Amino acid sequence: MNARALVVAAPSSGSGKTTVSTGLMAALRSRGTRVAPFKVGPDYIDPGYHSLAAGRPGRNLDVVLQGAERLAPLARHGSRDADIAVVEGVMGLFDGRIPDGAGSTAQVAAALGAPVLLVVDVRGQSRSLAALLHGFRSFDPAVEVAGVILNRVGSARHEEVLRASADEIGLPVLGAVPRRAELAVPSRHLGLITAAEHGAAATAAVDAMAGLVAEHVDLDAVLALARPLPDGPVWDPHAEIAAVTGAAPAPARPVSGGLARDLHAEIAAATGAAPVPARPVSGGPIRDLHAGIAATGAVPAPARPVVALAGGPAFGFGYAEHAELLEAAGAQVAVVDPLRDPDLPEGTSALVLPGGFPEEHVGALGENRSLRMAVARLAASGAPVHAECGGLLYLCRDLDGAPMCGVLEASAAMTDRLTLGYREAVAVSASPLFPAGARVGAHEFHRCAVTPRAGSAPAWAWRGAEPEGYVVAGVHASFLHTHPAGNPDSVARLVAGA
């Protein structure tokens, strides 16, 4: 039977969705409920806290980046063996891509057939809450607003008035959370500090959210509100790769397999905490089962190419499905931390550099000269190198004056200008990932500039903007974030090139 699902949304950003969603995940898990965590939209940061809360990879559901047809299959994939899928929304319930609203929380809730639990920041409100709730509940008949959590309640009297207001329109109040300034998680220029960077304080913040929600929210009512995901196909990385390559799909692996990011391990590494269960070793040899079989005298299968995937505090913007697709395409995936590892994993024949916050770690990245030189040698060999946003910065000559890999003849610097939004992009130049003319849904979110733009072929173009990114030899580097589940052919091409 499919897991039950519930969407946590709000009238606007800043209402407390992340606190309530993360607290719900952790509080339910503490009672023995198996929780599958999801986030609407392209955000990488909230899923890191979700992973800590639920004890399994946080995943994203994004209409623009993945395609509407994949939402429910991806939700079923990510919630296998779970009791409930808790989906945190993005911005306000009906906010999405401008101007058509694609990718809104409401669209995702409708696609999943999941009821919405609305988190309302009630500061400065009393009976007006009834009008707000009535408007959100009646605006779109395809979206069921089924309950409300009152957030930042000022007093017992305030709560009493608000509950009476919700009763006027027949919407149940499932919780009333008081104001608690100590739950604030530090933020910076692009939002919250990532869980991996925040270290032990991230775990403490999640524990505090769980305690707050457990004390002030009716968890039994939340579970009763959730509804089973609709029946249908389950997203399968092996089937996705087979569909774009024409090969027979390999047997599916467990959802928890592969190299989904392990926030517990990253935080332990950053804080010196007790070791956690082992994960793939970065920067060292990888066990080759084919070689082991060959030693017995049997005919070995072709070796699987090693694809290094950057991670750690500086490059934490990755999706769990990326490693799953790489493995399904035949790669051995090995995590490398550019802050600590002196070399690429043995036998690396391709490199993926996701986004993150390299600008916050320029000193340590610059000091790790041996790895920078290894990346430069790999790129010079013509091997596939896929870099997005923070990965692009790392490939430049320098970032805010600190030396980087020097793969691109360009300099990167932080600016005061925020660039943000979905892009419908076209590949301008053929690369190891995309043929010229390929169209993708992508997202851009940064405060950086890379100059000069000239010197190599551009990666992308879209309406109203100059061509962006770099394609040179095997390197595809750009500010745009794509989702591999929406572009499985790009993953298959990279592994084939490796």
C-alpha positions in Angstrom: 0.0 0.0 0.0 1.2 3.5 -0.8 2.3 5.8 2.0 -0.1 8.4 3.2 0.8 12.0 2.2 0.3 15.4 3.6 1.5 18.8 2.3 2.5 21.6 4.7 2.0 25.0 3.1 1.5 28.6 4.1 0.0 31.9 2.8 3.5 33.3 2.3 7.2 32.7 2.8 8.4 33.3 6.4 5.3 31.8 8.0 7.2 29.0 9.7 6.7 26.1 7.2 10.3 24.8 7.7 10.0 24.8 11.5 6.6 23.0 11.4 7.5 20.6 8.6 10.9 19.6 10.1 9.4 19.4 13.6 6.6 17.2 12.3 9.0 14.8 10.6 11.2 14.5 13.7 8.4 14.3 16.2 6.6 11.6 14.2 9.8 9.6 13.7 10.4 9.7 17.5 7.1 7.9 17.9 8.2 5.1 15.5 6.4 6.5 12.4 8.5 6.0 9.2 8.6 9.4 7.6 9.5 10.2 4.0 10.6 13.9 3.7 9.9 16.0 0.6 10.3 19.7 -0.4 8.4 21.4 -3.2 10.7 23.3 -5.6 14.4 23.3 -6.3 15.6 24.2 -2.8 18.6 22.2 -1.5 18.8 23.5 2.0 15.6 22.5 3.7 15.9 18.9 2.5 19.2 18.8 4.5 17.3 19.5 7.7 14.5 17.1 6.6 17.1 14.3 6.3 18.3 14.9 9.8 14.7 14.9 11.0 13.4 11.8 9.1 16.6 9.7 9.0 16.3 9.2 5.2 17.2 11.4 2.2 15.2 14.5 1.8 13.9 14.7 -1.8 12.4 17.4 -4.0 9.2 17.6 -6.1 9.5 20.2 -8.8 7.1 20.5 -11.8 9.5 22.7 -13.8 12.7 20.7 -13.2 11.2 17.2 -13.2 8.1 17.4 -15.3 4.5 17.1 -13.9 4.3 13.5 -15.1 7.1 12.4 -12.7 5.8 14.0 -9.5 3.7 11.1 -8.2 6.1 8.4 -9.4 9.0 10.2 -7.6 6.9 10.6 -4.5 6.1 6.9 -4.5 9.8 6.1 -5.1 10.9 8.3 -2.2 8.3 7.0 0.2 8.6 3.3 -0.3 8.7 1.6 3.1 7.4 4.8 4.8 4.2 5.3 6.7 3.7 9.0 5.7 5.2 11.4 3.2 5.5 14.9 4.7 5.9 17.5 1.9 7.0 21.0 2.7 5.7 23.6 0.3 7.5 26.6 -1.2 6.6 30.3 -0.8 2.9 30.8 -0.6 0.5 27.9 -1.4 -0.3 29.2 -4.9 3.0 30.9 -5.7 5.1 29.4 -8.5 6.9 30.4 -11.7 6.0 33.8 -13.0 3.7 34.3 -14.8 2.0 30.9 -15.1 2.4 29.7 -11.5 3.9 26.4 -12.6 5.7 24.5 -9.7 3.5 25.9 -7.0 2.8 23.9 -3.8 -0.9 23.8 -4.9 0.0 22.1 -8.1 2.1 19.5 -6.3 -0.6 18.8 -3.8 -3.2 18.3 -6.5 -0.9 16.0 -8.4 -0.4 13.9 -5.3 -4.1 14.1 -4.2 -2.7 15.2 -0.8 -4.5 17.4 1.7 -2.9 20.7 2.7 -2.1 21.6 6.3 -1.8 25.4 6.3 0.7 27.1 8.6 -0.4 30.6 9.4 1.7 33.3 11.1 -1.0 34.7 13.3 0.9 37.7 14.7 -1.4 40.7 14.5 -4.5 38.7 13.6 -7.7 37.7 15.3 -11.1 37.2 13.4 -9.4 38.1 10.1 -7.9 34.6 10.2 -11.4 33.3 9.2 -11.4 35.4 6.0 -7.8 34.3 5.2 -8.6 30.6 5.6 -11.9 30.9 3.7 -10.0 32.5 0.8 -7.3 29.9 0.6 -9.7 27.0 1.0 -12.1 28.2 -1.8 -9.6 29.6 -4.3 -8.9 26.4 -6.2 -11.3 23.4 -5.9 -8.5 21.0 -6.9 -6.6 21.8 -3.7 -8.0 20.7 -0.4 -7.0 22.9 2.6 -7.9 20.4 5.3 -6.5 21.9 8.5 -4.5 24.8 10.0 -1.6 25.2 12.4 -1.5 28.5 14.2 2.1 29.7 14.4 3.6 32.3 16.6 0.6 32.6 18.9 1.0 35.3 21.4 -1.0 34.1 24.4 -3.7 31.7 25.6 -6.3 34.4 25.0 -4.9 34.9 21.5 -5.2 31.2 20.8 -8.8 31.1 22.0 -9.9 33.9 19.7 -8.1 32.3 16.7 -9.6 28.9 17.3 -13.0 30.4 17.4 -12.3 32.2 14.1 -11.2 28.9 12.4 -14.4 27.3 13.8 -16.5 29.9 12.0 -15.6 28.3 8.6 -15.3 24.8 9.9 -11.6 24.3 9.4 -9.9 22.2 12.2 -7.0 23.6 14.1 -4.4 20.9 14.6 -1.9 22.9 16.6 -1.1 26.3 18.1 2.7 27.0 18.3 3.9 29.9 20.5 6.6 32.3 19.5 10.0 30.8 20.2 12.9 33.0 19.1 15.5 30.4 20.1 14.5 28.2 17.2 15.9 30.6 14.7 18.4 28.9 12.4 21.3 31.2 11.2 20.9 32.4 7.6 23.0 34.3 5.0 22.8 35.6 1.5 21.0 32.7 -0.1 18.9 31.5 2.9 19.5 29.2 5.8 23.0 27.9 6.5 23.1 24.3 5.3 22.7 21.4 7.8 26.2 20.1 6.9 27.8 23.4 7.6 25.8 24.2 10.8 27.2 21.0 12.3 25.9 19.9 15.7 23.8 23.0 16.0 21.7 21.7 13.1 20.9 18.5 15.0 20.1 20.6 18.1 17.8 22.9 16.0 16.0 19.8 14.6 15.6 18.4 18.1 14.1 21.8 19.3 11.7 21.9 16.4 10.6 18.3 17.2 10.0 19.2 20.8 8.1 22.3 20.0 5.8 20.5 17.5 5.3 17.4 19.8 4.2 19.7 22.6 1.8 22.0 20.6 0.6 19.9 17.6 -1.9 17.0 17.7 0.2 14.4 15.9 -2.6 11.9 15.9 -4.8 14.4 14.1 -2.0 15.1 11.6 -1.7 11.4 10.8 -5.4 11.1 10.4 -5.5 14.0 8.0 -3.0 12.4 5.6 -4.3 10.4 2.6 -2.7 7.5 0.7 -0.7 8.5 -2.5 -2.6 7.5 -5.6 -1.8 4.2 -7.2 0.5 4.2 -10.2 4.0 3.6 -11.5 7.0 4.1 -9.2 10.0 6.1 -10.5 12.8 3.7 -11.2 16.3 5.0 -12.1 17.2 1.8 -14.0 14.0 2.1 -16.1 14.7 5.8 -16.8 18.2 5.0 -18.0 17.0 2.1 -20.1 14.3 4.3 -21.7 16.9 6.7 -23.0 19.6 4.2 -23.9 17.5 1.4 -25.3 19.2 -1.1 -22.9 17.3 -3.6 -20.8 16.8 -2.2 -17.3 18.9 -3.6 -14.6 17.3 -4.9 -11.4 16.1 -2.1 -9.2 18.1 -1.4 -6.0 16.6 -0.5 -2.6 15.6 3.2 -2.3 18.1 3.7 0.5 21.0 2.4 -1.7 23.5 4.4 -3.6 25.1 7.6 -2.3 22.2 9.7 -1.1 23.8 12.4 1.0 24.4 11.4 4.6 24.0 14.5 6.8 24.8 12.6 10.0 28.2 11.6 8.6 28.9 15.1 7.2 28.1 16.7 10.6 30.2 14.1 12.5 33.1 14.9 10.2 32.7 18.6 10.8 32.3 18.4 14.5 34.5 15.4 15.5 31.5 13.5 16.8 31.5 9.8 17.1 31.7 8.0 13.8 28.5 7.0 12.0 28.0 3.9 9.9 30.4 3.8 7.0 29.6 5.3 3.6 31.6 5.2 0.4 35.2 6.3 1.1 36.2 9.5 -0.7 39.6 10.1 -2.2 40.7 6.4 -2.0 40.4 3.1 -3.8 37.0 1.7 -4.6 36.3 -2.0 -4.2 35.9 -3.5 -7.6 33.7 -6.6 -7.5 34.5 -7.4 -11.1 38.1 -7.7 -10.3 37.3 -9.9 -7.3 35.3 -12.2 -9.6 38.1 -12.2 -12.1 40.6 -13.4 -9.5 38.5 -16.6 -9.2 39.2 -17.4 -12.9 35.8 -16.3 -14.2 35.5 -13.9 -17.1 35.1 -10.4 -15.6 32.4 -8.0 -16.7 33.5 -4.7 -18.1 34.7 -2.3 -15.4 32.3 0.3 -14.3 33.6 3.9 -14.7 34.3 5.8 -11.5 32.3 9.1 -11.3 33.5 11.4 -8.5 30.7 13.4 -6.9 31.7 16.5 -4.9 30.1 16.8 -1.5 30.8 18.1 2.0 30.0 21.5 3.4 31.1 23.5 0.3 29.2 21.4 -2.3 26.0 20.2 -0.6 23.5 21.1 -3.3 22.8 17.7 -4.7 19.7 15.6 -5.3 19.5 12.0 -4.1 18.2 10.8 -7.5 21.5 11.9 -9.1 23.6 9.2 -7.5 20.8 6.7 -8.1 20.8 7.5 -11.8 24.6 7.5 -12.1 24.7 4.0 -10.6 21.8 2.9 -12.8 23.7 4.1 -15.8 26.6 1.8 -14.8 28.9 4.1 -12.8 30.6 3.6 -9.5 29.9 6.8 -7.6 32.5 8.0 -5.1 32.1 11.1 -2.9 35.0 13.6 -2.8 35.1 16.5 -0.3 37.1 19.4 -1.9 37.7 20.8 1.6 39.5 17.7 2.9 40.5 15.1 0.3 43.9 15.6 -1.3 43.1 13.7 -4.5 40.2 12.4 -6.6 39.1 8.9 -6.0 41.3 6.3 -7.6 40.3 5.7 -11.3 38.1 8.7 -11.6 37.0 9.1 -15.2 34.3 11.8 -14.7 33.5 14.5 -12.2 30.3 16.1 -11.0 30.6 19.4 -9.1 27.1 20.4 -7.8 26.2 23.7 -6.3 26.9 24.8 -2.8 28.7 27.6 -0.9 32.3 27.6 -2.1 32.4 31.3 -1.5 32.1 30.6 2.2 35.1 28.3 2.1 37.5 30.0 -0.3 40.4 29.7 2.1 40.2 26.0 2.6 39.4 25.3 -1.0 42.4 27.4 -2.2 44.8 25.7 0.3 43.9 22.3 -1.0 46.2 22.7 -4.0 46.7 19.0 -4.7 43.0 18.4 -5.3 42.7 21.6 -7.4 45.5 20.3 -9.6 43.9 16.9 -9.8 40.7 18.4 -11.1 42.6 20.5 -13.6 44.4 17.4 -14.9 41.2 15.5 -15.2 39.5 18.3 -17.2 42.6 18.7 -19.4 42.4 15.0 -20.3 39.0 15.6 -21.9 37.0 13.6 -19.2 33.4 14.7 -18.6 33.1 17.4 -15.9 29.7 18.6 -15.0 29.7 21.8 -12.8 26.6 23.7 -11.7 26.7 27.1 -10.0 29.1 26.6 -7.0 30.9 24.0 -9.2 31.3 26.6 -11.9 33.0 28.9 -9.4 35.4 26.2 -8.3 36.5 25.6 -11.9 37.5 29.3 -12.4 41.0 30.7 -12.0 40.0 32.3 -8.7 37.1 33.1 -6.5 37.1 36.4 -4.5 40.9 36.4 -5.0 41.5 32.8 -3.8 43.0 30.4 -6.2 40.6 27.7 -7.6 41.2 25.0 -10.2 42.0 27.2 -13.2 40.0 25.0 -15.6 38.2 28.1 -17.0 40.0 31.2 -18.0 37.7 33.4 -15.8 37.5 34.9 -12.4 34.5 34.6 -10.0 33.4 37.2 -7.4 30.5 37.7 -5.1 28.2 40.7 -5.9 25.3 42.5 -4.3 22.9 41.4 -7.1 20.6 38.4 -6.6 19.8 36.4 -9.7 16.8 34.1 -9.1 14.3 32.3 -11.2 13.3 29.4 -13.3 14.7 29.2 -16.9 13.5 27.5 -20.0 17.0 27.0 -21.5 18.3 25.6 -24.7 21.8 24.0 -25.0 23.8 26.2 -27.3 26.8 23.9 -27.7 27.1 20.1 -27.8 28.7 18.8 -24.6 29.2 15.4 -22.9 25.8 16.0 -21.2 23.5 17.7 -23.7 23.3 17.7 -27.5 23.0 21.1 -29.1 19.4 22.2 -29.2 18.4 20.2 -26.1 15.7 22.0 -24.0 15.6 21.8 -20.2 13.8 23.3 -17.3 16.4 24.9 -15.0 16.7 27.2 -12.0 19.2 30.0 -11.2 19.9 31.3 -7.7 23.2 33.1 -6.9 24.9 36.4 -6.1 28.0 35.8 -8.2 29.6 37.0 -11.4 32.0 35.2 -13.6 34.1 37.2 -16.1 35.0 37.1 -18.9 32.3 35.2 -20.6 34.4 34.8 -23.8 37.0 32.1 -24.3 34.8 29.1 -24.8 31.5 28.1 -26.3 28.4 29.0 -24.1 26.4 26.3 -22.5 22.9 27.8 -22.4 20.6 30.4 -23.8 17.1 31.5 -22.9 14.7 34.3 -23.8 15.8 37.7 -22.6 19.3 36.8 -21.6 22.8 36.6 -23.0 24.2 33.1 -23.6 25.5 31.7 -20.3 28.0 29.1 -19.1 31.0 27.4 -20.6 31.5 24.3 -22.8 35.2 23.4 -23.4 36.4 19.9 -24.2 34.6 17.7 -21.8 33.6 20.5 -19.4 30.0 21.7 -19.1 29.8 24.5 -16.5 27.0 26.9 -15.8 25.1 28.8 -13.2 21.9 26.8 -14.0 20.7 24.0 -11.8 19.0 21.1 -13.5 17.4 18.0 -11.9 18.8 14.7 -13.1 15.4 13.0 -12.8 14.1 15.4 -15.4 17.1 14.8 -17.6 18.1 11.1 -17.3 19.6 11.3 -20.8 22.2 13.7 -19.6 23.3 11.3 -16.9 23.5 8.4 -19.4 25.6 10.6 -21.7 28.0 11.5 -18.9 28.5 7.9 -17.9 28.9 6.8 -21.5 31.5 9.5 -21.9 33.3 8.3 -18.8 
